[in-house]
Structure formats: C-alpha cells, structure tokens
Amino acid sequence: MNTTGIHAFWRDRKLRSLVMVIVASILEKADMAAVPSVFREIGLELHASPSALGSFALIRNLAQAICSPFAGYLAKKYKRTRVIAAGAFISTIATFCIGTSTTFVQLALSMAVSAVGITVTWPAIQSLIADGTDDTNRGLTFGWLQLAGHVGSFFGGFIAVLLAGTTIMHVSGWRVAFYLLSLLGLLITCSLYFLTDDPETISQWPHNHKTSYKEELIEQFEDFKRVLKVKTFRIIVAEAVIASFAWANFSFMPMWLELVGFSHSKTAMIIGLFIVSGSIGGLFGGWLGDRMAGWFPDSGRLIVGQVCVGLAVPFTAVILLVLPADPSAALLHGAWLFVTGFFISWYVPSTNAPLMAEIVPQLSRTNVYALERAFASLVSAFGPPITGLLSERIFGYVPIPKGTSASAGVSMDRQNASALGKAIFSAMGVPFFICCLIYSLLYKTYPRDRDLVLSEMYVIDSDLEKSTHLEEFNRLEHHDKGEEDPALEKFKLEKTVVFN
C-alpha cells in the first residue's frame, strides 16, 4: 500500500474502525485457544482429570451466557468501539491472572472474568460489521473476522503448546504464554481506545436522553422478545448451539494428539495447520456465501452452510477413528486436519452471521448477536464436561496415577488416546449431523422473515422522508411572504400534489 493509500485508509473512519475491531477478535480467540492447549500440563500440575479440566470450559461458557444480554445493552447505549476496548481490557487483566493462578479455584475465577471481557466485545464487533457492510460483501467481511480470530487461535495455541514443556527463569512455560498474551491484549486495548470510533453511532432508544435506566432495560427486554419471535432466528440459534457444543469438544484435540504420542512441537504444528486452514476456509466460505446469495437469494447461503456441517461428520470420523494412532504419522494427521479445517469452517461467515443481520431491523442487530451468543455459550458449556465423562465412564479413560513409571505411562497414554478419541467423535459427529438437518428448516422461514424486514424498512424510510418533506413544507408555508419566489411556489405546488 503506497503513502496515498495509507492516508486514505487513515482518513476513512468507518474502514479504519472496522479493521481495528476485526483485529480485536485476535485477543478473544487467543485466550480461548491457550487454556485447552495446555490442558495436559494444567492437569498434571493440579492432578485434574479430563472431566475436571472440562469444567473450566463450563465455567467460562456459563459466564458468557449470563453476560451476553447485558453486553447487548452496553453496545446499544454506548459507543461500540469503547465497549470493545473496555471488554478487551477486562480480558487482558484476567489473562494475566490465569498465568499467576496456583489453585483450581483461582484458575476458574480468572477464566470466568476473562469470559466476561470477551462477551462484552463480541455483540458490538458483530453489529459494527453488519452495519458497515451489505449483502454483496457481508459474508466476506465476516470471513475476515473469522480469519483474524484464527490468527489469535494460532498465536495463543501455538505459543502455549510450544512453551508448555519448558521452564523460563524458574517459571512454567505455560504461565509465560499467558503473560505474553496479556501484553498482546494491552496493546490491542490501547489501539482500540485511541484509534477507533463508532462511525455508525445512532440513537438506539426511541425517546429523549432523560430516559431512566429502568425504562431502557424495559425497552431492551421488549426488543429481546421481538427478536425471539423471529422463526429464522430461533432455527439459527438451534443450529448454532448444537454446533457450538460440537466445536467446544475440539478443545481436547491437543490433549488427544499428545496422548497419541506427538511431541509438544508436533502437536503445535498440527493444530497450527488446522487453524491456518480454518482461516482460509472461513474467508473462502464468506466469499462463496456472498456469491451464492447473489445467484440464489433465497437459498444460496443455506446451501453453503448445510454442505459445510454435513462434511464435518465424515472428516472428524477419519481423524479420530480411522487414522493410525502412531507418532510417526504426524504428516498424515496434519494434512487431514488441514483439509478438514478448510471445509468445515464456512458456515458462520457464509450463513449464520449474515443471515442474522438480515432478519431483524438495524436497531436489533446488537441484540440478535448477543442472544445467539448467550444461547450458544450456555449449551456449549456442557460439551467438554460431557466428553470428559464419556471418555472416563463409557470408553475407559484412566488418569495416570502419581508415581507411575515412564513405560507404563506411555502404554496408558495410548489406551487413553483411543478412549478420548471415541468420546470426542461421539460429541462432535452426532451434533454436526443434527445441524445439517436443522438447516433444512430455513429454506421456508428465511425468505419470508428477510422480506418482512425489508418491507418494514421501506415503510420506515418512506415515513421519515414524508415527515421531512412535510416539515420543510410547513416551514416554507410560514415563511415571510414579502417576496414571492417562483421556485418557492413550484416547491409548494409539488408538495401539495404529493401529500394530497
């Protein structure tokens, strides 16, 4: 980009702010990827089983579910870029505290606070993107958002796994990883606060500034009810919560790879390949969704989403049940995870995120994303604990007792890898198949709900234009009649014809 292009970008507040809030998603995904990446090290240090480790995700997701509705309220009342910066700062402090935690309770509380910060940012980020795009580029922009998030996942997961087996100045490497992430969070927070603005800030409340908080909360609750009445939204939420439940179980993938026998560095590389392919796939999926929506307005995006979640079933089966559980097969695992990541990462930028922007009025977009996040977080919270219980109670996972010899530990790791792999697939394959079926319901409801919003927007715009013209007409009607202007008389005549 030349100097002129850089100056033009910097002067464009809307574009600059969109780019910065997309970059902010790096922090969220980095935090979310880092903890699962060091599950094994945390488990060894705290002597925690898979079900206990899964409870971290439960705590985090429950905190997100509880706070999401309030995040929607904050994003409607205040400048969204400031809300995002505040959430990033909260998450930064919590990330640092995760690195200093020495007990299970401290770690759980730190993760809960981190979840609050992340939850505050997400509806504001998504509604900013929805307001700043249209049907021709919305999917691609959400694809960039997913790519930025995957960069964060790569950075958080790769750094955490790479440092997990080391000690730096008598400090465990996994703790150092969280200190580094907190520095990244501080940098992003400062950038958001000083370099962005909300170019689409509008009055979200249909009354004057003297409205009390109670009245605003009542209006927020009424808007929630209006959103929940939209059938397409309810179907998307049903799909999203089941897909989130499935994806939550992927947090055990680094642990499964290490149990198979891959080293920390190979595990980091394999997971890194999956994240990179997911970034490319999300961008491609968003672009494909935009193109399909142009060709088939009523079904194009739905087809892309349905194909995506349908392919997830056989791809995850091959990874967890078919590929050889052999440390020498790192290249095979990495290649298949790369292909899998590309094909199963389309549905959010191509389908879910753009559709939610189209089925509600602009003033409700923040709430539609907040509610979807609340429901998805609530259900996905139970994914990892259920997978942990399945691996232990059904498939025979046995935590390695303290003091077990190295050779016996390797043998138990291989058996545990088989048990954990079956549990992960059970909690991913079946939900993805259900998601594929749920998308079929949208072919009937989506066109109707989208057209209803478009018709309402047309009526509102027409009323506003009519009101504006009437005000101008009345103003001119009371104008000093000392001088008669032919243009004025023509304007009056035209408006009299229009409004009669």
N, C-alpha and C positions, 0 to 999 in steps of 0.2 A: 504493500500500500504506500503510495507516494505521500509527500507532505500535504498536498492539497486534499487528498482523500482523508488523511488523518484529521485535518482541521474540520472538514465537512462532517465527519463522524462525530467529532467532539461537540460541534455546534448543534447537532441533532439530538435534543434531549431525549426524545422518545426512543430512538435507536440505542443511544448510549445506556439508558436505564434498562432497556430490555436485555442488552448484552450483560450488564452487570448483575442483574437478578438471576440470569441463567447461570452465570459463573458462581453465584451464591449457592446453587444446588450442589456444588462440589463438596461443600462442608457437610451437608446432610448425609450424603452417600458415603463420604469418608468415615464419618463416625459410625454409621450403621454397619459398614463392612469390617471395621477394625476389630470390634469385640469378637464376632464369630471366628475371625481369622486366628485368634489366639485362644480359642476355647480350650484346646488341649493343655496349654501352659497354665491358664487360669484354673482348669480342673485339677491339674497336678499340684498347684500351689495351695489351692483351697480344699483339695480332696473332694471334688464335686463330681457327681455322676452326670450323664447326658441329660436326664430329666431335670436335675438341679440347674445345669447350665441353660437349659431351655427356658427356665423360669425368668432368666434375665430378659429374654425377648417378650415374655408375658408381661412383665412389669413395664417395660418400655412401651409396648403397644397399648396397654391399658391407659397409660398416661397420655398417649397421643389421642386415644378415643375420647377421653374425658375433656381434653383441652381443645379439640378441633372446633366445636361450636363457638367457643369464646374467641378462637383465632379468627373466625369469620366476622365476628362483631368488631374486633380491633381493626381488621383490614378495611371494614366499611366506614369506620368512624375516623380513622387517622390516615395519613399518607402511607400508602402501602410500602414504599421504599424504606420509610422509617421503621415500620413494623418489622420488615425483613431484617433490618440492621439490628434491632433490639433482640429478635429471636436468635440471630447469629451470635450475638454477644453472650446470651444466656447459655447457648450450646458450647461456646468456647470455654467458659468457666467450668462447666460440667465435665468437659473432655479432660481438662487438666486434673480435675478431682478424680476421674476414673484412674488416671495414672498413679495417683497417690494413695488410692484405696488399699487397705490391708485386710479387710474383712468382707465377708459376703454381703452384709447389710450396707456397708459403705459403698460398695460397688453398685449394688442395686439402686440405692438412692441417687447416686451420681448419674446412672443411666436414665432414671426417671426424670431428673431435671434436664438432662440433655434432650430427652424426648419432648419436653415442654418447649424448649427453644426451637427445635426442629418443627414442631407442629405449628408454632406461631408463624413461621415463614411460609409454609407450603401453600395455603389458600391464596395468600397475597401474590406469590410468584405466579401461580397458575392463572389467576384472574387478570393480572397485568398482561400476560402473554395473550390470553383470549381477547382482551380489549384492544391490544396493539396489532392484531392480525385479522385476516378474513379467511373465507373458505378456500382461497387459492393457495395460501401459504401457512395456514394454521397447523396442519399436521407436521410440516417440515420444521416449523419453529419449535413445536413440542418435541420433535426428534432431536433438535439441538439441545433442548433442555435435558433429554434423556442421555445424550452423549456427554454433556457436562457432568451429570450425575455419575455416569460410568467412569469418567476420569477420576472423580472423587473416590468411587469404589476401588478402582485400580490403585490409586495412591494409598488409600487407607489400608486396604487388604494386603497389598504388596509390601508396603513398609512394615506393617505389623508382623506378617509372616517372616519376612526377611530378618527382622531384629529379634524375633521370638526366641531363637535358640542362643542368643548372645547375652553378654553382660558388659555394660558400658559404665566404667567408673563405679563398680560395685552396685549398679542399678540394673535390674532385669530389663532385657531388651524390649519386651512388650510394653513396659511402662514408658520407656524412652519414646516409643512410637506415639503414644498418646500426648506426650509433651510436645512433640513435633506437630501433631495435628492441632493442638491448641494454638501454636504460633501461626499456623495457616489460618485458623479461624479468626484470630485477632487481625490479621492482615485483611481478610475479606470483610470483616465488620467495619473497619476504618474506611475501606474503599466504598462500601455501601452508604455509609453515613455522609461522607464528604463529596462523593462524586455522582450521586444519583438523585433523581427527583421523580415524582409521580406525574407524568405528563397528562394522564387521563383522569386526574382527580376531579370528581364530580360530587355534587351534594347527594349523599346516599339516603338522607332522611327527608321525607316529604313534608317537612314543617320547619319552623324557624329555629334559630340557634338557641333559643331559650328552652328547648325541649329537655325534659329531665331524663336522667339515666334510666329510670323506670319505664318511661314511655318508649325510649329507644330499644330497651330489651324486649318490651312487648311487641314492638314492630319487628324486631329480629325473630322472635318466636313465630309471629304470623308469617313471615317470609319463609321460615323453615317449613311450616305447614303447607304453604303453596308449592314449594319445591317437591315435598314428599308426595304431593298429589299427582305429579307427572309420572305417567306409567313408564315411559322410556327411562327416566332416572331410576326408578325402582328396579328395573331389569338390569341396567348397567351396574347398579350397586350390588345386586345379587351376583353378577359375574365377577365384579371387582373383589368382593370379599372372599369368594372362593379361590380366585386366582392369587390373591394376597396370602391366603392360607397356604397355598401350594408353594409360592415363592419363599415364604418365611422358612420353609424347611431346607431351602438351599443353604441356609447358614451353617448346616452341618457338613457341607461338601468339603471344606478344607480339612476338617477333622477326619472325614472318611478317607480322603486321599492319604493323609499321614498314617492312618491305621493300615491302609493297603501296603505302605512301606516307602512312600515317596518322602524325600528329604524336605526340609523347610523351603529350600531354594526351588526345588522342582514343583512343590505344591504352589508356591507363589507364582511361578511361571505359568502353570496350567490354569490357575484361577485368573491370572492376568490375561491369558489368551481368551478365556470366556468373556471377560469384561470388555476387552477390546472389540471382540466380535459383536457383543451386545450393543456397543456404541455405534458401530457401523450399521448393524441391523435396525436399531431404533431410527437412525437418520434415514435409512432406505425405506423403512416401513412408513414413516411420516410422509415422505415424498410420494410413495406408492398410494397411500391413503388419499392424498390430495388429488392425484391423477385419477384414481378410481372414482372419487366423488365427482370429478368433472365429467367423466364418461357415464357414470351411473349414479345420479344424485341420490336416489332413494336406497341404494343397496351397496354401492361401491365400498364404503368404509367398513360395512358389516362383513362383507366377503373377506376382506383382508384380515380382520380380527378373528374371524372364525377359522380360517386356514391356519393362522398363527398358533392358536391354542390347541387346535387339532393335532398339529405336528409335534407339539410338546410331549404328547403321550409316548409315541414310539422312540423319540430321541432320548428321553430320560430313561426309558427301559433299557436301551442299548448301553448307556453309560453305566448304570448301576447294576444291571443284571447279566449283561452279555459280555462286555469287555473283560479281558483277563485281569484278575486282581493280582497283578505282578508288577513289582517296582521297575522292571526292565521295559515296561510298556508305556513309558511316560509320553513318548511321541504320539502313540495311538490315542491315549486319553486326551492329550492336548488338542490334537487335530479334531477329534469328535466333539469335544466341548466347544471348539471354535465354531464348527458348523452348527451345533445346537444353539449357541448364543445368538448367532445371526438370525436364524429362522424363528425363534420363539420370543423375540423382543419387539415385535411390531405392534402389538395390539393396543398399547397405551397411547403412543403418539399418533397412530393411524386412525384409531377408532374411539376409544373411551374419552380421552381428553378433548378432542374436537367436538364430539357429539354432545358432551355436557355443556359446552359453550353455546350450542345451537338450540337447545330445548328449553332454555329459560331466558327471560329478559336480561339485559345487561346488568341491571341493578342486583340481580340474584346470582350472578356468576360466582362471586366470592363464597356465598353460602353453599352453592351446589358443590364446589370443590371441598369445602370444609366438611360438609355432611358425608360426602363419599369417603373422605379420609377417616372420619370418625368410625364409620361402619367397617371399613376395611381394616383399620388398626385393631378394632375390637375383636374381630373374628380371627385375624392372622395371629393375634397374641397367643392363641392356643395351639398354633401349628407346631413350633419346636417342642413344647412340653409333651404333646401327644406323640410326636415322633420319638422323643426320648423314652416315653413309656412303652411304645410299641417295640422299640429295639430291646428293651430290658425284659418286658413281661411276655412278649409274643415270640420274638426272634432270637432271644438268648444272649443279649449283650451282658457281659460281666465286667464291671470295673476292676482294673488291676489293683490287687491289694498292695499296700505299702510294704516294701521289702522284697518284692518278687524279683527273681533273678532276671538278667537281661534276656537269656534264651527263652525262658518261659514267658516273659513279657511279649516277645516277638510273636510267639505262637498264639497267645491270647489276642494280640492285635489283629492278626489275620482272621480269626473267628469273629471278633467284634466288628471288623470291617464288613463281613458278609451280613451280619445281623443289622448293622446300621444302614447298609445299602438297601436292604429289603424294606426297612422301615421308611427310609426317605422316599423310595418309589411309591410305596403304598399311600403316603401322604401327599404325593405330587401327581402321579399318573391319574388316579381316580378324580381328583378335583379338576384337573385340566380337561378331562373328558366331559365332565358336567358343564364346564364353561362353554365348551363347543356347542352343547345342546341349548344352553341359555341364549346364546347369540341369535338363534333361530327366531326367538320371540320378537326381536327388534325389527324384523322386516315389516311387521304390521304396525307397530306403535311409533317408530321413529319418524317416518314421513309425516304422519298426522301431527305429532307434537311439534316438530320443526315448523311446519306450515302455520300452525296456530300462533307460535311466537312471532313469525314474520308478519302475519296479519295484524296482530296486536301492535307491533312496532310501527306498521304503516298507519294505523289509526292514530297512534300517539303522535307520530310525526305530522300527520295531517292536522290534528287538533292544535299542535303547537304553531304550525305555520298559519293556520286560520286565526289563532289568537294574536299572533304577531301582527298580521295584516289588519286585524280589527283595531288593535291599539294604535297602529300608525294612522289608520283612517280617522279614528276619533281625535287623535292629536291634531291632524290636519283640519278636521272639521271645526275645532275650536281656535284655529289659527286666526291671527288678526286679518280681517277681511278688507283692510285698507287698500291692498293691491291684489288684483286678480291675475294669477299666473296661468297661462294656457296649459302648462304641464301639470299644475295642481288640479285644474278642472278635469283633465284627462284621467289623472290618477283616481280622483273621486268617482268618476263615471265607471272606470274599470272595476273598482272595488264594490260599487253598488250592484253591478251586474253579477259579480262573483258571489256575494253573500246574500243576494236575493234569490 
